[in-house]
Amino acid sequence: MSELDPQEIRGDFPILERNINGKPLAFLDNAATSQKPKQVLEAIQDFYFRHNSNVLRSDNTLSFEASELYFSSRRKIASFIGAKEEEVVFTKGATDSLNALAVTLAGRYAKKGGRLITSILEHHSNLLPWRTMAKKNGGEIVVVRADRTWRIDIEKLEEELERGSELVTITHVSNVLGTINDVKEIARRAHKHGALVVLDSAQGVPHMPVDVGDMDVDFLAFSGHKMLGPTGIGVLFAKEKLLSSMEPWQMGGGMVKSVEPEGELLEDLPYRFEAGTPHVAGVVGLGAAVDYLKRLGMDSVRRHETDLVRHAFDVLHDDDIEIYGPREPDDVCGIVSFNVKGVHPHDVSSFLDQDGVMIRAGYHCAQPLVNSLGASAVARASFYVYNTPEEIDRLAASAGKAKGILS
Amino acid sequence: MSSGGLYRDKVLEHCREPKNYGVIEGADAISKGENKSCGDEVTIYLKVSGDRLTAVQFTSRSCAICRASASMLTELAKGKKVSEAEALDRTDVLNLFGGTIDPVRESCALLPLGAFKSALSELVKHHM
């Protein structure tokens, strides 16, 4: 038994009271985005109702209050991933974080002769920014394959590191298969060869305890909306010594101490990377989401999702259902991708929707990986803190019905 | 299954026993449509006599919605004058589903129409 009580948790999520097509909503599309608890929505509302002002600019009470909320949220979020406040830069989301990094680092790491190492498991947002920058700067992208457990093949990675590379950019958790890379070992090997490590943790931070110091990654990106927070807010973590040597990717207000005719003096970390009025309400909402997850405990979140994956493997045992990736629940992080034989995954998804069960079908923004599974598309169920085994039973029943009617 | 919703009885019937399914040997125009984002493929075959479509057929490797759409579209187009067929548009196709197609599935439902339109263009260019 997991320690989380999803029934109690569900009480915090007004949207889960909805009926869809006359059936209770079973939201199993959490890898796309999560739902938001009242605590997060109330924090955002309270900010706008009572404290809204610009931050770090004006000498007035509201601005002090808004700035304090902004600071305290950053402290919470930094502590949540084991980082220092100075190392946490707010962005629009993981995609924005990775693009900012690619633009900023490409001149050095993706220039002619430069080799960026990535993997087949990547979401497009950790492939396309780098590939585009490599093309522009004359560098090369090396895609390391997965091993038999659908994790990055570390021996292949080592071979590529030996051929020379200064930057490895990889995903923490596959957004299609849920497999969890051995980031600590990857970072150790990369550092041994003098390469930096960028980690796309969009599917990691929301679902398990993450400590940037323990993993020893140099950069890490994640989104607020996949971890109970609002859309439009995310984080780029960078080790302080790296961040302090980086050029801001955007210029504007709030990121300079002074502007003289001959140049400008940049603000301290991390503010020099946050040009313009920040998404204060988003930061406050993400801070509230972090409070909520910390109260549940990330170990408990991880155990709960592992139990749900185990249950999914148990009930999706039909010969007509093909599950992709490993079948050991401990090796999977809250995601089960599958196909129903003879039924297109888009039809599975639409059919389930009629039964109130929300999943996603398609490439999941990871076309190279899905193609390497030998599929043109897959159906994906993904779980979070409020999901129950009963919802997965409904998924299995509806998938069985889809098979009967559509194949 | 209820008679409402996306997989209403009419759609399932067209999916299970599609009308006008199969290659037309010696077709006057052929066009293949592909949806790269999901792997759906549909090919439309046209036969014309004078200014009238005497046969409109299709083959597909696709989801149920695309297949049903092709089946219903070929039914709708068969026997029409070419000029009438050219006037068929996305609204006509979406109406065949009774307004149940959500934006994500529109590309499935509209793939046959795209192939049909290309085949018509080919027909007009080479045979009319």
Interface residues (C-beta under 8 A of the other chain):
Chain A: N21 V343 H344 P345 H346 D347 S350 F351 D353 Q354 A361 G362 Y363 S376 A377 I405 L406
Chain B: M1 G5 L6 Y7 L12 C15 S37 C38 G39 D40 S62 C63 A64 I65 D102 V104 R105 C108
